[in-house]
Amino acid sequence: MADVKLWAWSYALICVMIFLEAEGYFVDITYVESAIEKGAVCLDGSPPAYHLSPGFGSGVNNWLVDIEGGGWCNNVTTCLARKSTRLGSSKQMVKQLAFSGILSNTLSFNPDFYNWNKVKVRYCDGSSFTGDVERVDPATNIYHRGARVWLAVMEDLLAKGMNKAENALLSGCSAGGLASILHCDSFHALLPMGAKVKCLSDAGYFINAKDITGTEHIAAFYNDVVTIHGSAKSLPSSCTSRLPPAMCFFPQNVAQQIETPLFILNAAYDSWQIKNILAPGVADPHGTWHDCKLDIKQCSSSQLQIMQGFRTEFLNAVAELGNSLSRGMFINSCYAHCQSEMQETWLASDSPMLDKIPIAKAVGNWFYDRSGVQKIDCPYPCDSTCHNRIFEDNSGA
């Protein structure tokens, strides 16, 4: 009986170890306290933060900087609500964060970046690190200082060895993926001459599309974001010199002018964009799209037809990248949002693939110039490798 119990305990321990190895490892938080005196603070005035896993072996001078996502706040009400959460205050952030997917330190799970210095930059400003308003309203005590936060974190990392980088990749998911586009060239400019520097945007290619009622909902939302955060001066001048600042929050208006090599990883039916750009709650007061947004398999034929139209619009926007081999892309036909930070979609036995190539291999091939990567999937539902998101009923729009 004791042997059976010992075997059961050993088996359980092995399962836990395999799970932890696959799901990632935990990395301590670092607060940039020195940033406070520069006014580089989160919405609530707390210091910026990041998690750093040091590189080892051949990766000791290579840096992967990954920017956390989490949407935006666009007015006093939404910024106040955000101020008391981890997305507005480093006081509310967990002290340890699990690293997996592109941040994994295991060769078999992350062959091209496993031994690099890996950083997760925490997101606490609500503007994709573009805001910079000097005045703080004493009635709300909200700080709009995302651009300063970005620079303060970069300076702290440069002082910790990033100034000796030989290879560097700026990546991010969702609002972090947008930040990796908007800050791509400025990131490159901070690093040593001769370093190989590239940028990866995962689910950050938000498009300027009308919603199902024909309203320019997302354009109005982004205009509010840029206005309240004072983002105009932080957005790429190659765009703001010819378009209104809010239009420069859309990658399709910015990406072609970016000089640093850029990789776009995105689902053509990006679940966040379907839920918030194409069919936001305000455009669907009777909840006709409710079930469809939770699970693409519940969409009616007419809804799928509208989503196919969205895909076409998305691909047209991606075409603004141009045909240069420095531009990489992996555009699959999944109902998904963010595919680089979870092991199951980054690199696993059943990961999403295009032309039998998983995301991790495609990004690695592109970064190391092993091959050009510009892959676009056939329309839904043709891709059997997809990990299509199914949302809980309370997940909202």
N, C-alpha and C positions, 0 to 999 in steps of 0.2 A: 504493500500500500504506500509506504514511504517513497519507494522508487517511482511509483506512478505520480505522486504529488511532486517529486523532484523533477520528473520529466515534464509535467504540466507547467511548473514554474519556469523551467528553462525555456520551454517552447514559447511561453508568454513573453519572457524577457527578450528572446530573439525577435519575436514579432514587433515588440515595442522599439527595439534597436533599428530594425529594418524600416519601420514607419518613420522614426526620427531622422534616419539617414535620408530617406526619400523626401520627407517634408522640409528638411533644412536643419539649420543649427542657429543658436541664439547669439545675438551680438549686442553688447552693451551700448547704451546711449551716451553721447558726448554733447554737452551744452557749450555753446560758444558765448560764454559770459562776457568776454571782452567786447562783444558786438553791441551791448546795451549802451555804452558810452557813445557809440557812433549812431545811435538811433535805429540800429538794424534789429528790429524786434518783431515778434508775432503780433497778431491782432490785439492781444491783451497786454502787450508790453513785456512779455517774457522773452528770454533769449532764444535764438535759433538753436536747432539741434540736428544731429545726424548720428548714424551708426557706422563705424569703420571696422572692417575685418582686414587685418594686415596681409599683404601679399607674401608669398614665400617662393623659394626656388627660383626658377627662371622668370617668375612673374613679379619679382620684388619691385621693379620699376615700371610696372604696368598698372593703369588705374581705370576702374569702371565706376563711374559716378551715376547712380540711378536716382531719379527724382520721384518722390511719392506723388500720387494723384489724389483726387478728392473734390473735384468740382470747383465752384467759385461762389463768392457772395457778391451781390449786385446792388445792394441798397443797405440802409442803416439797419433795417429789421433783420435781414439775412446775415449780415456781418455780426450783429449783436448775438444772434443765436449761435453762430459759429465760434464766437470769441471764447465761449465757455467749454469748448470741446477740444479734442486733440488736433483738430484742423484749424484751431485758432490760438492754441496755447500749448507751449511745451510742458507746462505743469500737468497737463492731462495726458501726456504721452506715456506709453508703457516704457519701462526701463530697459527691457530687452525686446528685440525684434527678431523674428525668424527669417533667415536668409535661405531662399531656395530658387530654383529655376536658374535664371541668368546670374543670380548671386550665390549659387551653390559652390561649395569648396571641394566638391568631389569630381574627380576626373571623368568618371563614367557618366555623370549627370550633366556636366558642363565642360566638355573637353577643351574649348578654346579660351575660357576665361576663369577656370576654377582656381588658379593660384595667383590671380591678380589681387591688388588692393581693391577691395569692394566697399563702396559707400552707398548708404541709403540716406538721401537728404530728406528730412522730414518737412512736410508741407503745412505751414501754419499762417499763411497770409491771404489766401483766397483770391489771388490774382495771377497764378502761374508765375510768381516771382517777378512781376512787372510794376507793382505799385510804388509810388514815392510821393507822399503828401506830407509836407513839413508840419502843418498845423494839426493838432489833436483837439477835437471837440471835447471840452470838459464835461459835457452832458453824457457822452457815451464812452469816453476814454478808449476809442478804437484807433489803433495805429495802422496806417496803410503804407507799409514799408517793405514790400516784397522784393523790390530791386536791391535794396540795401542788404536784406537778408541773404540774397543770392551771393552778393559780392563778399560779405563777411564770411560765409561758409567756404567759399572758394579760397579766400585768403588764408583761412585756418588750415585747409587741406594742403595748400601750396607750402605752408610752413612745416607740414608734417611729411614732406617728401614728394608731393605731387609736382614740385618745381623741377624734379629730376625725371619726370615721366618720359619713357621711350615710346610707349603706346598708351592711348587713352580713348575711352568710349564714353560719351555722355548719353545716357538713356533715361527713359521715364515712361510711365503708364498713365493714360488718360490726361488729366490736367498736367501731370508731370511729363507726359509725352508731348503735349503742346509746348511746355517749357523747354524741352530738349530741342525743339525746332527754333523757338524764339531766341534762345541763348546759345545756339550752336556755334555761330562765328565768334561770339564774345568768349566762350569757353576755349575755343581754339587759340584765340589771341593771348590767353593767360599762360599757355604752356610753352615749353622750350622750342626754339627753332629746330626743325628737323624731326620732331616727334610725329608719329603717325596718329592723327586725331580724326575721329569720325563721330557721328551722332546717330542714335536710333530712337525713333518715335514709335511707341507701342500704343495703339488705340488713341492717338493724339491728333489724327487728321480729321478734325471736325469741319464739316462743310457748310457753306452758306446756302441752305436749302429752305424752301417754304414748307410750312406744315400742311396737314391734310386739308385745311380750310383755305390755303393760299396765303396765309399770313407769314410775314417775315419775323417769326417769333425769336429765333436764335440770334438774328442780327440785332434786334432791339435789346435782347438780354446782354449780349456782348458790349453793346454801346453803354449800357448801364454799368457793367463791370469796369470798363476802361475809364469811365467818367468818375466814379466814386473813388477808384484807386489812384487816379492821376497817372495812368499807365502810358500816356502818349509818348513821353520822352524816353521811355525804356524800350519801346518797340522798334524793330529794325527800321532805320531811316530810309533804306532802299524801298520800303513800302510806304511809310508815312509821308514821304516826299511827293507821293502821287495819289494817295488814297486817304480817306478819313481814318483816324486811328482805330476805330472799332473794326474796320474791314481788315486791319493788319493783325487781328486776333485769329483770322482764318488762314490756316496753312497754305491754301491754294493761292493766296495773294502774297505769300512770303517766301515759300520754299524755293522757287526758281532762282531767286537772287542770292540764296545762301551759297557761299563759296566752299564751305567745308563739306566733305562727302556725307550724305544723309541717306538713311535706310528707313522706309516706311513699312511697318508691320501693322496691318489693320484687317479687320473683317469688313467685307463689303456691306454686310448687314449688321453693322456695329450695334449691339443691343442698347447701349446708352443713347446713341443717336436716333435709333428707331423710337425709343421711349420718350426722348426729350426734345428732339428736333423735328422728326417727322410727325409724331402723334403725341404731343404733350397733353397733359390732362386738360389744360385750358382750351385745347382745340377739340376735345372729345368729352363734352360734359355728360353725355349719356353712357359713357363707358363702353362704347362699341368695340374699342380696340383693347379693352382690358385683358381679356384672355390671350389674345394674340401677342401682346407685349410680354406676357408672362412666359409664353411657350410658343415658339414659331410653328409648332405642329398644330396649334389651335387656330391658326390664321385661316380666314376664308379665302376662296380663290380670288375675290376682288381685292382683299387686303394684300395677298401675295403679289398681285399684279402691281399695286401701288409700291410695294417694297422693291419689286424688280425695277421700277422706274427710279427709285432712290438709288439702287445699285448703279444704274447707268449714270446718274448724276454724280455719284461718288467717283466712279472711274473717270469721268470727264474732268473732275477736279484734280484727281491724282495725275492726270496727263499734263497738268501744269508744271510738274516736276521736270519735264524734258526727258531727253533720251540718253543723257550722259551716263557712261558706265559707273561714274561716281555715285549715281543715284541707284540705290537698291530698293527692291520692294517685294513683299510677300503679302498679297491681298487674297485671302481665302474667302469662301462663301459660307462662313459659319455665322451663327447667331451668337456672338461672343463679344467680350470687351476685356482687353488686356490678356495677352497670351505668353508673355516672356517671363513673368514673375512666379508662375506656378509650374512645378516640375512636370505635371501631367500634360501640359500643353507645350512647354519648352523642349523637353527631350525625355520621352518615355517610349515604351514599346508600342503604345497606341496613340502617340501624339499626332496632331494634325500634320498633314504632309501635302506638298504640291510637287508633282513629278517625282514622287517617292522620296522627297527630301524634307526632313523635319525642320522646324523653325530654327533650332539651335545651329544646325549644320548650314542652313542658308545664310544666317547672320555671320557665322564664322568664316564661311567661304568668301563672303563679301568683304569683311573687315580685313582679312589677310590677303585679299586680291587673288584668291585661288581660282575664282570664277566670278563673272558678273551674274547678278541675281536680280531678275525682273520678272516675277511670276505672278500671274493673275488667274484666279480660279474661274471655272465655268459656273453658271448660275445655280442657285439653290433649286433643287435639293441634290445636286449631282455628287457632292463630296461626302463620301462615307467615313472619312477620317475626322470630321468635325466633332468638337466637343461643344454642342449647342447648349447655351445657358437655359436653365429652367428656374424662374424666380418664384419666391414665396409670394403668397397673396398680399402680404403686407409690405412688399418691397417698394411700392409707390412708383411714381413716374420718374 
